Amino acid sequence: MTWVLGISVVILIALGAPIFVALLAAASLALLFFPGPPLIALQQTIFGGLDAYALLSVPFFVFAGELMAISGIADRLINLVRALFGRVPGSLGVAALGGSTLIGTICGSSAAAVAAVGRNMYPQLIEGGYGKQRAAGIITSSGAIDIVIPPSIAMILYGASAEQSIAKLFIAGIVPGIVMALLMAGYISISALMARIPREAHFRARVAWHAFRQAFWALTMPAFVMVGIYAGFFSPTEAGGFACAYAAFLGFVVYRTVNFQLLLEAAVSSAMMTARIMVVVAAAGVVSWVLTVEGVPQALIAATTDAGLSPLGFLLTVNLLLLAIGCVLDPTSAILVLSPLLVPIAVSLGIDPIHFGVVMTVNLAIGMFTPPFGLNIFVAQSVLGLRTSDIYRGVLPFMAVQISALALITLVPALSLWLLTGMS
Amino acid sequence: MGGNGFIRAEAIAVRLVGILLGLALIAMVLVNVANAVGRYSGWFSLVGADELLVYGMIWIVMLGAILAARSRDHLSINLLPTAMSGGLAAAVKIAIDIATVAVSLFIAWHSFDFISRIAALNQTSMGLGIPMVIPHSAILIGFAGIAAVTAFLTIVDISRLSGHERGRK
């Protein structure tokens, strides 16, 4: 039964079936040909997969990201980072990276960051002598950090799927996200020095102050959301709602860039994005139910114990598996399908499930820009108007950098757990 | 109603459902914020707000899934279809559409069975006290809608493909 399920999913996904159809078709086939669990439970499983308060944060953070894009918050953040990094070698590239990371503190969508930074920074990177491939590589790979830096939709889904605290996952993602950003910044600076890319104008306090004043209200948004969650003022779901309300307030009242028509368009687009993500959540719930009823997670735990795999060996194996899967499957689907299988094994080996969630998220973040099918590649292609081959070449060095970051995050659990331990 | 009238009516319906989903999301944000403010300030508490939000999200997801099926916009990976020839790719697309219709009808049928049973029991929700048939019906309507729009698109695709083949002969 498990084989029928697994093979059907792979074949249908490879043939281009919608992922929710592939998951439900495989689960239905398994249930029809290997009767066991009652079919009437299908409705309860699908409904139960969506009937979770924590999952409400998905539409709210998606909507907050859309509002951030239409209200000009993203552009103000990018301009500030650019003004601050004037003196650093490769300052324009570092500014694109910094802008992307800051955007990640507001919305959990990697694609939104690639689109916002790409539109704003790509022409300037080309003008600054970075060349098409390097510029595309910076923009495409920087966006991946956004699903590690909280708030992260991937972490919300992992938390819901693996029954872990979303607030703890958000806290655990901060240091790994910064580590990824710092390693990327180091590489961008060194490669800019080696390629003799001319530096931008020197840092000017007046310009930086002006950019800071322009971005001040935008900067308060991540602070408001993060402090609210970490200080315990509101849950991640409530934080998502407040993020939307705050972004709408900035757009309507402070920047006056948003009107009701734009707000409604952003809401419609967010509702559609939510539907596309959450219907996969519902379908993955059915697969997970079938696998659990069949005792597959327990069988995998037993097989792992018999194989004598150490926690480190398991984590390295999972890294290789997820890097491969991340090349072809989006993080949403990968997390929803794999978490119920992998988390019980990780816990049985004594691996902290929060650390494991961060490792999974970082892996899938790398998959977001890994050729041939990383989602960010296609977003960058549509925004920058480049050939995919140029983007493929551009992202390769950044893959190496982020795989180094992944190794560090995997081998040093304290990077994920230190902040949590400190706060508790 | 002629072909053009049907296309216009369908486009208006799609647009209206989209607007309804957007307005519902805005309303959900307002309820969420009002509920949090009321609770933390101690001024008021919206009874059943969490339930309302979750059920609202489920309806948004299932109606949005119908629209996404209409625009063929669901998450998918075109691993093999991009490498296939035109005829083979079209055949695979039709086969996938048929599978989508079959799976959606299968889920809708079992959903209908379940909803009939809870309707007979008059089961109500704990917070809002509404009949549980209302939130559960989102799954039935969602999958029945996905099956209907995909069946329609499949018929259009098959007729276009056969028309194209006749044109070539």
Interface residues (C-beta under 8 A of the other chain):
Chain A: L12 I13 A14 L15 G16 A17 P18 I19 F20 V21 L24 A25 S28 L39 I40 L42 Q43 Q44 I46 F47 L50 D51 A52 Y53 L55 L56 P59 F60 F63 F233 F234 T237 E238 G240 G241 F242 C244 A245 L263 L264 E265 A266 A267 V268 S270 A271 M272 T274 A275 R276 I277 M278 V279 V280 A282 V328 L329 D330 T332 S333 F373
Chain B: G18 I19 L21 G22 L23 A24 L25 I26 M28 V29 L30 N32 V33 A36 Y40 D50 L53 V54 M57 I58 I60 V61 M62 L63 G64 A65 L67 A68 A69 D73 H74 L75 S76 I77 N78 L79 L80 P81 V92 K93 A95 I96 A99 T100 A102 V103 S104 F106 I107 H110 S111 D113 F114 I115 R117 P135 H136 I139 L140 G142
